[in-house]
Amino acid sequence: LQYINSNLNKDLSLEKLSQKFFISIYHLGQTFKEATGFTINQYIINLRIMNSRRLLREDFSVTEACHKSGFNNVSHFIRTFKKLTGITPKQYSLKHRESN
């Protein structure tokens, strides 16, 4: 968890994590899910979205928030953000600006 939390903007694929910690992909995924209740990918995506929300509140652009949060593709970021929050990153950013 510490490694993931500290390296959200890096490649955190199952392959890379399993190599880093010298554990099989299967065992890594199973152990992580048992310990946290989330798959590794769910955990990473949720953290990245939480981080991007903070960045958007700090007036970073959607593209900047996307890349600084560890997403490589802006379209994927927007779709994922909307799926998890119910609004687009731009709507979130505008909503925050209006409330200040």
C-alpha positions as CSV (number, residue, x, y, z in Angstrom):
1,L,0.0,0.0,0.0
2,Q,2.8,2.4,0.8
3,Y,4.5,1.8,-2.5
4,I,1.3,2.3,-4.4
5,N,0.4,5.4,-2.5
6,S,3.8,6.9,-3.1
7,N,4.0,6.0,-6.8
8,L,0.5,6.8,-8.2
9,N,1.9,8.6,-11.2
10,K,4.1,5.6,-12.2
11,D,3.2,2.4,-14.0
12,L,1.5,0.3,-11.4
13,S,0.5,-2.6,-13.6
14,L,0.2,-6.0,-12.0
15,E,3.2,-7.2,-13.9
16,K,5.4,-4.3,-12.6
17,L,4.2,-4.8,-9.0
18,S,4.7,-8.5,-9.1
19,Q,8.3,-8.0,-10.4
20,K,9.0,-5.3,-7.8
21,F,7.9,-7.5,-4.9
22,F,9.0,-10.8,-6.3
23,I,5.6,-12.4,-6.0
24,S,3.3,-14.0,-8.7
25,I,0.6,-11.9,-10.2
26,Y,-2.0,-14.3,-9.0
27,H,-0.8,-14.4,-5.4
28,L,-0.3,-10.6,-5.3
29,G,-3.9,-10.0,-6.6
30,Q,-5.4,-12.6,-4.2
31,T,-3.5,-11.4,-1.1
32,F,-4.3,-7.7,-1.9
33,K,-8.0,-8.4,-2.3
34,E,-8.1,-10.4,0.9
35,A,-6.4,-7.6,2.9
36,T,-8.2,-4.6,1.4
37,G,-11.4,-5.8,-0.1
38,F,-10.4,-4.2,-3.4
39,T,-8.6,-5.5,-6.4
40,I,-5.3,-3.7,-7.0
41,N,-6.7,-1.9,-10.0
42,Q,-9.8,-0.7,-8.1
43,Y,-7.6,0.6,-5.3
44,I,-5.3,2.4,-7.7
45,I,-8.1,3.9,-9.8
46,N,-9.9,5.2,-6.7
47,L,-6.7,6.8,-5.3
48,R,-6.0,8.4,-8.7
49,I,-9.5,9.8,-8.9
50,M,-9.2,11.2,-5.3
51,N,-5.9,12.8,-6.2
52,S,-7.3,14.3,-9.4
53,R,-10.2,15.8,-7.5
54,R,-7.8,17.5,-5.1
55,L,-5.8,18.8,-8.1
56,L,-8.9,20.1,-9.8
57,R,-9.9,21.9,-6.6
58,E,-6.4,23.5,-6.7
59,D,-7.2,24.8,-10.2
60,F,-5.1,22.5,-12.3
61,S,-6.5,21.9,-15.7
62,V,-8.2,18.6,-16.6
63,T,-5.2,17.5,-18.6
64,E,-2.8,18.4,-15.8
65,A,-4.9,16.6,-13.2
66,C,-5.1,13.6,-15.5
67,H,-1.3,13.3,-16.0
68,K,-0.3,14.2,-12.4
69,S,-2.7,11.6,-11.1
70,G,-1.1,8.8,-13.2
71,F,-3.6,8.5,-16.0
72,N,-1.9,8.3,-19.5
73,N,-5.0,9.0,-21.6
74,V,-7.2,12.0,-21.1
75,S,-10.3,10.3,-22.6
76,H,-9.9,7.3,-20.3
77,F,-9.5,9.7,-17.4
78,I,-12.7,11.6,-18.2
79,R,-14.7,8.4,-18.6
80,T,-13.4,6.9,-15.4
81,F,-13.8,10.2,-13.4
82,K,-17.5,10.4,-14.6
83,K,-18.1,6.8,-13.8
84,L,-16.9,7.2,-10.2
85,T,-18.2,10.7,-9.4
86,G,-21.2,11.1,-11.7
87,I,-19.8,14.3,-13.3
88,T,-17.0,15.1,-15.7
89,P,-13.7,16.5,-14.4
90,K,-14.6,19.9,-16.1
91,Q,-18.0,19.9,-14.4
92,Y,-16.3,19.1,-11.1
93,S,-13.7,21.9,-11.6
94,L,-16.4,24.5,-12.5
95,K,-18.6,23.4,-9.6
96,H,-15.7,23.9,-7.2
97,R,-14.9,27.4,-8.6
98,E,-18.5,28.4,-8.2
99,S,-18.6,27.4,-4.6
100,N,-15.5,29.5,-3.7
